[in-house]
């Protein structure tokens, strides 16, 4: 409703609720398939939203965090467009810093 042209611009829609439902229903045949769907969410956000928009900046931040988690917990799988994902986040000053685990000493 808020974005009536979205489906005209985005040819392969994907959203986090669909990904969550696919996880709950065990619809993914591999971790790579999951990673590809997450990457599609961010690809769509980059395609639809202008650089500097609040939504795009937040998508960039979340994507950087997801890549960090994927590298830690799924190191043998590839994040599509990893190099360009890093570039997407470079245009703003909203760098994501991972939260420290409870009990970790902060410097």
ABEGO torsion letter per residue (X at the ends): XABAAAAAABABBBBAAAAAAAAAAGABABAAAAAAAAAAAAAAAAAABBBGBAAAAAAAAAAAAAAAAAAAABAABBBBGAAAAAAAAAABABBBBBBBBBGBBBX
